Amino acid sequence: MIPPAPPPAGPGRALRLQVRLFAGLREAMGWSERPLIAAAGATPLTIWRQLELAEAWRRANGAGAMGADPAVGEALPAAIRVAINQRFAAADANLVEGDEIAFLPPISGG
């Protein structure tokens, strides 16, 4: 039996998402993948804020990683790439039910 499809997202509805972290963010947060419930209208930037990933980025890269201005933590650092469903996307892209969002910091190594 096929389960019924979830109701479409609309105003006031929650979105079920899957969040993936890579490299230094994964190490700083202590997890690589997890489900997340977000408000309708969420964007990668709102997920960044909801998960408090700015603090993880600071821990992984030193206190100066976000700059001296605390408000910089409200924006996604230029070094972080975002992917939605395995395609690069903007930090202000709208997310929909079932999206997988990944935050990809620079990766070093060989």
C-alpha positions in Angstrom: 0.0 0.0 0.0 1.3 3.4 -1.0 1.2 6.0 1.8 -0.8 9.2 1.0 1.2 12.2 -0.2 1.7 14.9 2.5 -0.5 17.9 2.2 0.9 20.7 0.1 2.8 23.4 1.9 0.9 26.6 2.4 0.8 29.6 4.7 1.4 28.5 8.3 2.3 24.9 7.3 5.5 23.3 8.3 8.0 21.8 5.8 9.7 18.6 6.4 13.3 18.9 5.1 16.5 16.9 5.2 19.7 18.9 6.2 23.2 17.8 5.4 26.4 19.3 6.6 29.9 18.7 5.2 33.5 19.2 6.2 34.1 21.7 9.1 30.4 22.3 9.7 29.8 18.6 10.1 32.7 18.3 12.6 31.6 21.4 14.5 28.0 20.3 14.8 28.7 16.7 15.5 26.2 15.4 12.9 26.2 15.0 9.1 22.5 14.6 8.3 19.2 15.1 10.0 15.5 15.8 9.4 14.2 19.2 10.2 10.8 20.9 10.4 10.8 24.5 9.2 8.2 27.1 8.7 6.6 27.6 5.3 8.6 30.1 3.3 11.9 28.9 4.7 15.1 29.5 2.8 18.6 28.2 3.2 19.4 31.4 5.1 16.6 30.8 7.6 17.7 27.2 8.1 21.3 28.5 8.7 19.9 30.7 11.4 17.5 28.2 12.9 20.3 25.6 13.3 22.7 28.3 14.6 25.3 27.2 12.1 27.1 30.6 12.3 28.4 29.6 15.7 29.5 26.2 14.4 31.3 28.0 11.5 33.0 30.3 14.0 34.1 27.3 16.1 35.4 25.5 13.0 37.3 28.5 11.6 38.2 30.7 14.6 36.5 33.8 16.0 37.3 35.9 12.9 35.6 33.6 10.5 32.5 35.8 10.4 34.2 39.1 10.7 34.2 41.5 13.7 30.6 42.6 13.2 28.2 40.3 15.1 25.4 41.1 12.5 27.5 39.2 9.9 26.4 36.0 11.6 22.9 36.8 10.2 24.2 36.3 6.6 25.6 33.2 5.1 29.4 33.5 4.8 30.6 33.9 1.2 32.7 30.7 1.6 29.6 28.5 2.2 27.9 27.0 -0.8 24.3 25.8 -0.6 22.7 23.0 -2.5 19.0 22.1 -2.7 18.4 18.6 -4.0 22.0 18.3 -5.1 22.0 21.5 -7.2 23.7 24.7 -6.1 21.2 27.4 -5.0 21.0 30.9 -3.6 20.7 31.5 0.1 17.3 33.1 -0.4 15.8 30.3 -2.5 12.4 29.1 -1.3 12.4 25.6 0.1 9.5 23.2 -0.4 8.3 20.0 1.3 10.8 17.2 1.1 13.8 19.3 -0.1 17.3 18.2 0.9 19.4 21.2 1.7 23.2 20.9 2.1 25.7 23.4 3.5 29.1 23.0 1.9 32.1 24.9 3.3 35.4 24.8 1.5 37.0 21.4 1.6 40.7 21.0 1.7 42.8 17.9 1.3 44.0 15.8 -1.5 
